[in-house]
Amino acid sequence: MGGSQEGPQLQHELVIPQWRTSESPGRGKHPLTAELRVMAEGRELILDLEKNEHLFAPAYTETCYTASGNPQTTTLKSEDHCFYHGTVRGAEESSVTLSTCRGI
């Protein structure tokens, strides 16, 4: 079987988000609700988002092990929680899920 096949061409866009929240500044890194405006596929989309408060159990912890095998356990602080879900405004049955932990 000679020849080569090209895989699907992946498209990407540079997204520069604009955040708008109803909360006063300084109430934590990640607001409970937000409106996010992004340009995608040549048009402006408005994402109506809310913090996904039920994603993790209240007693959730993460345990990682060092190279020497020692466990390091951390507890998720609710103000550091950075996972959102929501919809695209005006798009019926749309669904949005995103993380703002290290950008969007």
C-alpha positions as MATLAB code, in Angstrom:
seq = 'MGGSQEGPQLQHELVIPQWRTSESPGRGKHPLTAELRVMAEGRELILDLEKNEHLFAPAYTETCYTASGNPQTTTLKSEDHCFYHGTVRGAEESSVTLSTCRGI';
ca = [
       0.000    0.000    0.000;
       2.076    2.893   -1.206;
       1.286    6.558   -1.008;
       0.370    8.693    1.911;
      -2.889    9.840    3.331;
      -3.378   13.199    4.867;
      -5.296   13.324    8.113;
      -8.120   15.739    8.749;
      -7.125   19.377    8.725;
      -7.567   20.925   12.143;
      -8.762   24.497   12.276;
      -8.092   26.841   15.125;
      -8.806   30.425   16.052;
      -7.238   32.832   18.492;
      -9.870   33.590   21.127;
      -9.603   36.777   23.179;
     -12.342   36.564   25.808;
     -14.123   39.500   27.418;
     -15.475   38.736   30.895;
     -18.397   40.466   32.574;
     -19.522   39.503   36.065;
     -22.245   40.779   38.352;
     -20.004   40.505   41.401;
     -17.795   43.165   42.874;
     -14.061   42.825   42.210;
     -12.005   41.066   44.829;
     -14.561   38.386   45.720;
     -12.229   35.576   44.747;
     -10.503   34.573   41.557;
     -13.495   32.867   39.998;
     -16.970   34.492   40.112;
     -20.132   32.431   40.663;
     -21.683   33.641   37.391;
     -20.249   35.356   34.350;
     -20.889   36.407   30.784;
     -18.074   35.649   28.386;
     -17.916   37.168   24.900;
     -15.764   35.401   22.321;
     -15.322   35.599   18.567;
     -15.610   32.178   16.964;
     -16.300   31.125   13.398;
     -16.388   34.783   12.402;
     -19.127   35.841   14.805;
     -19.483   37.023   18.370;
     -20.822   34.460   20.822;
     -21.995   35.260   24.331;
     -21.538   32.439   26.817;
     -23.727   32.573   29.921;
     -21.745   30.703   32.565;
     -22.084   29.596   36.151;
     -19.562   27.950   38.379;
     -20.091   24.181   38.440;
     -20.510   23.968   42.219;
     -21.436   20.264   42.218;
     -18.514   18.984   40.161;
     -16.489   17.922   43.207;
     -17.647   16.302   46.447;
     -17.298   18.533   49.540;
     -14.487   16.360   50.946;
     -12.634   16.033   47.614;
      -8.849   15.706   47.865;
      -6.031   14.993   45.412;
      -3.024   12.898   46.307;
       0.151   13.027   44.211;
       3.357   11.195   44.933;
       6.842   12.660   44.830;
       9.682   10.930   42.990;
      10.679    9.355   46.310;
       7.159    7.966   46.823;
       5.942   10.363   49.510;
       2.248   11.324   49.237;
       1.237   14.985   48.986;
      -2.483   15.547   49.541;
      -4.242   18.814   48.754;
      -7.812   19.934   49.377;
      -9.696   21.983   46.796;
     -10.671   25.409   48.122;
     -14.055   26.545   46.828;
     -12.695   29.987   45.865;
     -10.010   28.337   43.703;
     -12.530   26.119   41.925;
     -12.423   27.175   38.261;
     -14.835   24.949   36.299;
     -17.900   26.398   34.591;
     -20.898   25.239   32.605;
     -23.598   27.104   30.746;
     -25.070   27.890   27.347;
     -24.478   29.978   24.243;
     -26.966   32.841   24.411;
     -29.577   32.519   21.668;
     -28.593   28.962   20.701;
     -31.261   26.513   21.830;
     -30.015   23.276   23.361;
     -26.427   24.551   23.431;
     -24.021   23.444   26.111;
     -20.728   24.971   27.222;
     -18.177   23.521   29.627;
     -14.862   25.213   30.322;
     -12.076   25.636   32.802;
     -10.462   28.937   33.726;
      -7.744   27.352   35.868;
      -4.945   28.243   33.430;
      -6.691   30.473   30.933;
      -9.528   29.373   28.710;
];
